[in-house]
């Protein structure tokens, strides 16, 4: 991961974004029969309602974690306040968005640490979105203080499975090594073996890269699962307009798009069927044509992506 302000804004993140995988080797602070991890809400209030409805359908001890970037499109003060109030009802972790809007600029832009494959114009637009969102957040000093205090990672247990919940990857808030391209790469196995062993984990649940993927790896007797939910508040796959969350439970859910198992727990990708028209209206009110968010995201919001479900599913896992 690039660090330091020498890289262009948006291509790097501050050194304090980093942590060791050993931070996960601790007693879990979250214990549940069902855990829903919703990364990348992106200020979508319709998706927030839909995710809370999913949680309400669960039986037993069920918990919901927003693992970063729950703010993004919500630059209208009323929308920002509603996202802040709604997500506070649940467990929250800082993503790069929350970390940056809680602080004053340090020259890192959105601090997404975008890799080389992301075009410069997209990076520049993300920096402008972050600047506008920070302007909105400045009117809420108490909210900024709350966001600054949020942890970057959490440890949970579902059944016999121990889960490290992150925004980016096992070593950085803005890390990209839980992206599909990285997880399917030829040199990932040694790193995965180390991070799962150092963290004493069965599962990593992440988002950040905005592209869903789930992979299971046989790591010397330990089955390690990485579940990246892509975006809870935007379309994820070709031909659909729904969000996605990671569900980890002692029992499976019939609505899951795909799943795998480890540590006696089912790890699943669960669709978030939010009111797409309500979200579209809310988005266009805040980000009309010509705005940076409209240029970067409207096509995805209106039409979905070109990414097939099969590419995200764990059937593509390495043996």
Secondary structure, DSSP 8 states (H G I E B T S, - for coil): --BSTTS-TTS-B-GGGB--GGGG-S--SEEESEEEE----TT-HHHHHHHHHHHHH--SSEEEEEES---SS--SHHHHHHHHHHHTTSEEE--HHHHHHTS---S-TT-----TTS-HHHHHHHHHHHHHHHHHHTT-HHHHHHHHHS-S-EEEEETTEEEEE-SS-SSBTT--TTSHHHHTSTTHHHHHHHHHHHHT-SEEEE-SSSS-EEEEEEETTEEEEEEE---SSS--STT---EEEEEEESS--TTEEEEEEETTEEEEEEEE---HHHHHHHHHHHS-TTSHHHHHHHHHHHH--S--HHHHSGGG---
